[in-house]
Amino acid sequence: MILSRKVLLPTCLSGLLSLSLTACFHDEDAVEEHDIHSDNEISLTLSSAQVINSDYATSTDTGTANLLFHESEGELTGSITLSGEEPGAVHVHVGYAGQTGVKLITLEKSDTDSTLWEIPEAQANLIDTSTLEAGGYYLNAHLANDQTLRAQITTDHIAVRVAALEPHSGVTTTGKGFVGVTVNTETHEVTAYVSISDLEDNSGVHLHVENADETNSQKISLDDISVNTDKTSYKTPDGSTLEADAMENIESARWYINVHNATTGNGELKGSLAAISHH
């Protein structure tokens, strides 16, 4: 059977048209999918307030970070501008508020501006998306004499609070410490790290959330994660979440860490945290 050119031409055109339309639809889907993942702007202030060790947290210098988290590419880009003393190094570390972690990214100093430090393009993709979105990275600027500036890298729905642990009211002690609390106001997950020093003994560490009438809304016992038996490091159990009552009062609640021992029933050390805004 011989097909005429009149038959072949419409058939070919029909096939080409089908392929063309299919390609258009695929391109449109790709554009729409890419548009869903917009860049997240992250603006931070570096200071000594989030530095865990009080011996390294006396500097009055500050810094400003302007970062972009490219969700679709899983990349973190941007720069830090520092005032005061020029740092010896600036890093992105793995770790939550109140936690000391390993360095992941080494920022590079600008050739034209000694106060400007930038994330190298080659290291932008070292970020793990789920860790960043949970608040698990921080910036560290290392100054002279071991002084440090720090800022937790936080996206929307991540709130961070830090506080020094000080003697409980009416208690005389040489103990001291630091607490960092991270709250995801969407999933209600809470992560707290506590460091304690110069305390001979303690019988428990708790995170308390109290309502305005000072009744306990929730108490979470922290686990001892010390590398030896000195009871100096504590963390909330994995997967800890705030109960409904605590979330309802999240903006007005009293948050604090209480460190107990056998002789001080009400607590030996306490760290009061500011109320957490609900995004």
N, C-alpha and C positions, 0 to 999 in steps of 0.2 A: 504494500500500500504506500502510495506517495502522497505526502502532505503538501498542500500548497503553501506558498509564502503567506497567504492571507490568514491561514490557520496558525502558522508558527508565530507570526508577529504579535497577535493579541496574547498568545500563551506566554511568550517571553516577557512582554510588558507586564502581564499580570504577576509573574514570578518576581520580577524586579521591584514592582510596586509593593508586593508583600514583604520582601526583604527590607526595603527602605522603611516601610512603616514599622516593621519589627525593630529595626535599629533605632528608630526615633523613640519608640516607647521605652526601649532599654536605656537609652541615654537619659530620658526624662526621669525614669526611676532612679538612676544613679545620681542625678542632680538632687532629686528630692531627698534621697537617703543621706547625701553629703550635707545638705542644708540643715538636717535635723541636728547634726553635731556642730554646734557653733563654738567658737573659742571662748573660754572662760577667763575673764580678766581677774587677776589676783593682786591686790595692793596690800602691802604689809609694812609694818614699822619694826625695825630691828632695834633692840635695846638690851639692857642687862636684866630686865624684869623676868624673862623666861629662862635665865641661866640657872642651872640646878645648884651648883656649888657656890655658896655665898662668897667664898674667897675670890672667885673669878667674876663676880658680878658687881663690881664697884665703879665701873666706867660710866661716865655720863655721856659718852658719845652715842650717836644714833645713826640709823640708816633707813633708807626707803627702797623697797623692792617693788618693781612693776613687772609682773610676770603674765604670761599667757599660757594657759593649758589648752593644747589643741587636742580635743577629745578624740576626733576621728583618726588622728595620726598617733595618738598616745605620746605626745611630745610636750615638754615644758621648755619654754623659751623666755627670754627677758633679761633684765639687768638689775643691779643694786647700786644705788648711789649712797656713799658713806660720808659722814661729816666727822671732823675731828681727826684723830690719829689714823694714819694709813695702815690698814691691816696687813699682816704677813700672808694671809690666805683666807679665802672665802669658799665655803663648801655647802652643798646640799647633803644632808645626812638622812639616813633611815631612822625613824623613831617618832613616837608620840610625845605629846607634852609631858614633861617630867621624866622622860626616858633618854638615856644616852645611847646613841647608835653609831654605826659605822658610816664613814663618808661614802657618798655615791658619785657626786659630780663635783669637779673642781672648776670654779669659775675663773675666767681670765681677765686680767686688768687691761683696760683700754690703753692703746698706744698713745692716745691724745689727751686722755683725762684720767689722772691718777685716782680720782674718787669713784670712777665708774668700773664696775666689774660685771662681766657678761657670761651667760651660760653658753659654752661652745656648741656650735651646731652639731658636732660629732657626738656629743653626749646628751643631746636633748631627748633621745628616745630611750634612755636608761630608766625612765620613770615607769613604774607599774601603775596602771590606771586605778585599779581598785584600792591600792594602798594610798595613793594621793587623795582619792575621793573620801577616804576614811580619816584623813588627817594624819597620815603616818610618815610625813617628811617634815624636816625643818631646815632653816638656813642658819649657818654659823659663820660669823666673822671673827677671826682670831687676831687679837691685838697683842701688843707687847706685854710682858709680865704676866702672861697667861690670862689676861683679861679677855672676855668674850662678849659678843653681841649675838642675840638669837631671836628668831621669829618662826613660829609654827606656820607651815604652808597650809592654808585652809580654803576650801571651796565653799559654795553655798551649802547651808544646812549643817555646817560643822562649826561648833562653838568650843572655844578653848578658854579655860580659866586656870590660873596658877596662883600659888600662895606659899609663903614661908610658914613652916611649922614652928610655933613658939610655945613657951610654957603655958599650960592651962591656968586659968584664973586661980590664984591662991597657991600655986605649986612652984616650988623652987627646984630647978633642974638645970643641968648643963647640956641636956639634949637639945637638938635642933634638927631641922629637916626641910623638905620641899615636897610639894604636891603639884602635879599637873593633871587636869581633868579634861577629857575630850568627850563631847556629846554630839551625837547625830540627831538633830531635831526631827528628822523624817522617820528613821527606823527606831529611835529611842535608845539606841545602843550607847553605853557609857563605858569609857576606858579611863582608868586612873592609875598613875604611877606615883609611888611614894618612896622617897629616900630619907633615911634616918641616920644620924651620927651622934656620937657621944652620949648614947643612952645605954645604960647597963643592961636593962631588961625591958621587955614589953610583952604583954599578954594578948595583944590583938590590935588590929588597925581596921577602922571602919569609915566608910563614906556615908554621911548622914544627909538626908534631904528633909527639911522641916517646913510645914505650912506656916502661914502668917501667925497662927495662934500658938506656934512653937510645939505642936504635937508632931511626933515622928511620922512622916509620910512614908519613908523608906530607909532602910539601913542595909548596906552591902558590905559584907566582910571581905577584906582583901587577902590574897594568898601571899605567903612568904616565898619570894623568888630569889632569895640571897644565894650566892654561889657557895657559901659555907654556912656556918651556924651562927653568924653574928646578928642575924635578924635586922638587916639594914635596908632591904629592898622588898617592896610589896607592889602587888598589881591586882586589879579587879579580875575575877575569873573570866575567861573567854566567853563571849556571848552575853555578858551582863546587860540588862536592859532596865530602863526606868518604868515603873508601874504607872498606870493611868493617873492615879492621884498625883504622883510626882510630876508628870508631864503637864497636867492641868495647872499646876502651880509653878511651872518652871521659871516664869519671869519674876515672881515675887518670893520664891522659896529661899530659905536660908540653907546654904550648902557649906559643909565643912568636913574636914578629916579629923578623926579623933584617934589618938594613939594611947592605949591603956597599958598599965602594968599592975602588978599585984598589990601595990600600996596606994594607988590613986584610982579609986573607983570611977570617978567622973572623967578621967583622962589625964595624961601627963603632958602631952603636946597636942596642939590644935592648930588647924589651918583653915581660916574662913575664906570662902570663895564668893565672888560677886554673883548675883542672879544672872541667869542665862537667858538671853533674848531668843524668842521663838521666831525663826525665819519662815 
